[in-house]
Amino acid sequence: MFFVYRILTNLILILSPLIIIVRLLKKKEHQKRFKEKFGFYTKKKVKGKLIWFHGASVGEILSIIPLVERLEKNKDIKQILITSNTLSSSKILSNLKLKKTIHQFFPIDTNYHTQKFLKYWKPSMAVFIDSEIWPNMITNIKKMSISLILMNARITDKSYKRWMIFGSYTKIIFQKFDICFSSNLKSIKYLKFLGVKKIKYLGNLKFTQSEKNVTDLNKDLRKFFLSKKIWCASSTHETEEIICAQVHKKLKAKYKNLLTIIIPRHVHRTEEIANQIKKINLKIHLHSSKNKIDRNTDIYIVNSFGQTKSFFKVSKTIFLGGSIIKHGGQNPLEAARFGCRILHGPNVWNFDEIYSLLKKNKVSNKVINSNQLFVNVEKMLNSKKKNTNLEKKIKSLGNKILTSTLNEIDFYINK
């Protein structure tokens, strides 16, 4: 099976120039840095101990930032490397301005490219986040006797069934992890079945909080927002933006000063979203625009990275996307930390544990369709209730999880 996988990855390598061109045209690749995926690195390794973290995209990377911030204070660690697969995650990291931490794109998972990556960076410890499993890279990590950790591990019913298709080959790969830190209790059972030898449950790292302060919006924009009745749709996916725009149009009949903020999950879709909304005769303003904002703006589209928190500060009613469509939802904890009232669709299986906590504290509501979204947004727009108690609970739990995680990985850092 491993032999078959290596043949498949080499076939993908042959097709990769075409794939990269298509992704460049769609603005999903960095015009200069895409070469990192082929082993041409744009950053230099410094002398001394390097710790490496890998996460697929934005959600996984954001979950480890509080941990990375603490590790930057460790004098024994000279450099921290974070790799990911997406352009959006790289842009968010560049905004954080971490001192010891650099970002590179994860290499294509061929035997040659993974060996080249490891020989160049020589990490003392490799940490994969969530459910990122790359067989060639994992195999070569262990050949070089590098400590290997699966952190915030999450195995769903669907992913477990998919892994079991490969039978004993799956266990060979999962047995290579020195330890797995499960993000939830359900995943522990699946990790055992998949062959992981050592598992610990410390809690979900997404409860932890970055030390970085939230950047305030500029004075003129804050003044404009204060004159409006606001709700926000964050991390929206295709079809969800037009649903929110239609809800806005219905609400506008009653609330003349209504403003809807839309923060799409993928900003490269901005033009597509703007064109859809214009077709239903609503006025839009792009966050990146240098033009003065029109007082009659209906929809404010945030087409930049890393500013979601700033908008959570000004809007206490939040709809979280990826949930009306069958995507699995987005992490609601940031919105909860700012005392926001949260709405979401029925498809939030990636965050069941977190949404259960929010539901228990009566700060989130599920909506099935646009009509229910309309009813709940209107209700929340007229409510002044905040969930400040939950914010304290999340912070306390996050600090506990962060401390436990740091204590556990300290052994592997100093190994």
N, C-alpha and C positions, 0 to 999 in steps of 0.2 A: 504493500500500500504506500509506503514511504517513497519507493521508487517511482510509482505512478504520480504521486504528488510533485516530485521533482521534475518529471517530464512536463506536467501541466504548468508549473511555474516558469519553466524555460520557454514554453509556447507563448505564455503571456508576455514574457520578455521580448519575444520576436514581434508581437503585436503592439508593444508599449509605445513606440513612436507615434502610431496612429491614435492610440488612446490619449496620449499626452496632448497631441494637437487638438483633438476634440475638446478636451477639458480646458485647454488654454482659450479656445474660442468661446467657451461657456463661462470664462473667468473663474474657473475652479482650481486653477494652478497658478503659482507665482511665475511670472515671465522669466525670471533669472534663476530662482532657487529650485525649480523642478528637478534640476540635475542632481540635487542631493539624493534623490530616490535611486540614482544610478551609481552612488558612491563618490560623487565629486562634492566635497564638503566646503562650505563657505565660512566656517568658523574654525578656529584653531583650538586644539586641546592644550591645556596648561599642564605643567608638571604637578604631580601629586595625585591624591585620591579623587576619582571621579565617580559620582553616583548617577545612575541612568534611570529615568522614568519614561514609560511609553503608554500613551493613551490614544484611542482612535480619533477623537474629535473634541469639541468644545466642552461637553458635559464631563467627560473623563478628566480632562486637563484641569478644569476649574475645581474639581473635587480634591485635587492634590496640592493646590496652591498654598493653603494654610500650612500643610506639612512641609512643603519646600521652603516657605518663609522661615520656619523654625530651623530647618536643616542648614540654611545659609549662615546661621549664627554658630554652627559647629566649625571650630578652627581646623579640625583634622580634614574636613572636606574642602578641597580646593576648587572644585567645579561641579556643577549639577547640569546634566544634559537632559532635556525633555524632547522627545520625539512624538510626532503625531502624523496623521495622514491628510489632514485638511488645511486649507488656506485660512479658514475662519479661526481655527485654534491658534495658528501662528500669529495672526494679527492681534488677538487678545493678549497673548504672552508678551508681545512687543510693547503693549501699552502699560504693562505692569512694572517695567523697569527694575527687574531683579538684578542684584549685583553679580552674583556668582553663576547665575543660571543662563544658559543659552538654549536656543531651539534649533533643531534640524528636522527635516522630513524623514520619516521612516523609510528604509531602503526596500526595494522589491525583494520579496522573500525567496530568492534563489540561493543556492548553496554558496556561489561565488560572492554575491553582493553582501550577504550576511557575514561571511568571513572577513571580507574587506572592511566592513563597518566595525566589527569587534577588534580587529587588529589595529585600526586607527585610533579608536576611542579608549580601548582597554579599560572598561568600567570595572570597578571593584564590586559593584552590586547592580543587578538588573531588576527593575520592578515593572511588571505589566499591570495595567489597570483594568478592572471590570471583567470583560470577557475577551480580551485581546489575546488570541492564541495563534502564533505563527510558527509552524513546525520546524522549518529550516533554521530560523533564528534561535529557537529554544534548544534545538539539538546542538548547535554550535556553541551556544552559551555554556552548556554543560561540558562540552569537550574541552573548553578553556578553563574549567573549574571555577566559574563565576557564580556567586550566590544568586539564586533566582527566586523571586517572590511574585505571587499573584495577589494583588491588593484590591480590596473592595470587590472581591470576586462575586459575580452574579451569574447564576445559571438558571435560566427560565425553563418551563416545561418544554417549550418549543426548541430551545437550543440544546437541551439534554437529548431529546429525540434525534436531533440532527447529528450530534456527536456520536450517538450509539450506532449509527449506520456504519461507522468505520471500525466497529468492534474493538479488537485487542490493540489496534494501532492507536486509538484514542487514549487508552490507558498508558501506553508507552510514552506518549507526549506529556500527559498530566502528571505522571510519576516523576518527571524531571524537576518539578517545582520543589524547592526546599521547604516552603511553607505557603499556605494560602490563607489569607485573611478574608473570611466571608462577609459580605455586606448585609446578609440577612440569614435568618435561621433556616429558611427553606433551601437555600443553596448548599448548605452543609451536607444534606443528604445526597444531593446530586454530585457534589465534589467527591464524596466517598465512593460512590458508584463508578465515577470516572477514573478512579485510581490514585487520587491525591493521598499522600502518606501522612501529612501533618496539616491539620486545619485548626484555625482559631477564629472565634467570633468576637470581634471588638466593637461592632456597630458600624453604621454606614458613614463613611468619610464625608458624605455630602451634608452632614449636620455641622461640620466644622466651618469656621468663618475666617476669612482673610483679615490680616491686620491692616491692610491698606484702607485709607479713608475714601469715602465716596466723593467723586468730583462733582461739585455743584454745577448746575447749568448756569449760563451767563445771565446777568441781571435783567436784560430786556426780555429774554425768553421766560424767566421766572415770573416777571410782571404780567406777561401775556397769559401764561397758564393760570395765574391767580384770578384773572378776569373770566375764566371759563369753568364750566362744569365738565370734569374730565373722567374718562375711563380709558383703560389701556389693554390692548391685546398683544401679548408678548409671545415670542417663539412660535409664531404662526407658520403654518405650512400651506402648500397649494390648496386652494378652494376656501380656506379658513378666512383669508383676508376679505374676500368678497362677501362672505357671510357677515363678518363684523361691520363692513361698510353698509350693508343692507339694514342691519340693526341700528346703526347710526342714523340712517335716513328716516326710519320709523320714529326713533326717539327725538329727532330734530323737530318734528311737528309739535312737540310739547316743550322741549328745552332748546330755545333759540340760541343760547350761548354754549351749546354742547361742542366738545372737542374730543375726537377719538384718536388716541395715539396707537399706531401699529408698529411693532418691532418684529420684522420677519426673521425667522430662524436663519435664512440664507439671503444675505443682502444682495447677492448677484441677481436676485429675482426682482429687484426694486422697480425697474422699468416695466416689467410685465404686470406687477401689482398696480402701479400707478395708472397704466392704460386701462386695466379692468375697472378701477374705481371711477375714472373719468367718464367711462361709458354710462354710468348711472347718475351723471351730472352732479358729482360732488367735487368740491375744491380741495386740492391736496397741497401740502408743502413738504419738501424734503429737508431733513435735518442738515444735510450737507450744503444746501443752497445758501448762497451769499445774499440773496434778495431779501428784502424786508418781508416779514410774514404778514399776510393779509388777515385783517381782523375777522373776515368771514370764512376763514379756513375750516374745513370740515374734518379732514383726515391729516394727521401729522405723521409722516413715515420716517422712522429712525433707520437710516441706511448707513450706519457706521458701527464699528465693533466696540464692545467693552463698556457701553454706557447704560446698560439696562437698569442698573441700580439707581442711577440718577433720576430716571423716569418713575421708578417705584416710589421715590420720595415725594413726587408731586401727584401721584394718582393712587387712591386708596381702593379702587375697584379694578381688579385685574382678571382678564381671561387668559388662561395659559393654553397655548396651541399644541399641535401634535396630538390632540385628544378627541376632536370630533372625527378626524380621519383616523385610520387604523395605524398609528405610528407608535403608540405606547406612552405618550405624554412627555412632559418636560418637568424638570425639577422645580417644585413649588416653594422650596425653602427660602430662597432669596426674597420672594414676595412676602412670605410669612414674617420674615425678620423685620420688614418695614411696616408691619401692622396692616398689611393689605387684606382686603376681603377677596377671596379667590374663587373663580369659576373655572370649571374644566368640563371637557366632554367625557364620554363613557370609556374611552380607550386610554387608560393610564396604568397599564399592567407593569410598566417598568418602574413605577414608583408607588406600588400598592401600600407598602409599609408606611411611607411618608404621608400619603393621602389619608390613611387610616388615623394617623395622629391628628391631622388637620380636621378631619370630620369629627373626631372625638371632642375637639376643642371648639367645634361649631364655627369654623372660619372658612370652610370651603363648601361649595354646592356643585352638584353634578347637573349638567344640562345635556339634553339629548339632541336638540335641534335649534334652529335659529329663533323660533318662537319662544322657546324656554330661555334662550340667551337674552332675548329682548326683555322678557318679564323680570329676570333676575338682575340684569344690569340696572333697570329702572328702580327696582327695589333697593339695590345697594347704593345707587346715586343719592337716594333720599335718607340713607342711614348714616349716622355719625359714629357708630360703634367701631372701636379698634381692638385688635387682639394683642395688646401689649404683654399680657401674661404669657402668651405662647412664645413671644420673642425671647423672654428670659429662660424658658424651659429649653428652647432650641440651643441657645448659647451655652447653657450649663451642660447639656448632653454633648454638644460638639466639643467643648473643652476636655471633657472626660475621654471621649473617643480619640482625640488628637494626642493627649498625653499617653494613653495606653499604646497607641500605634508607634509613637516615638520610642517608647521603652522597649517594645518588641523588636523593632528593626535595628536598634542600637547594637544588638549582638551581631547582626549580619554586616553592619557597617565596619565594625572593628574586627571582624573575622580574619 
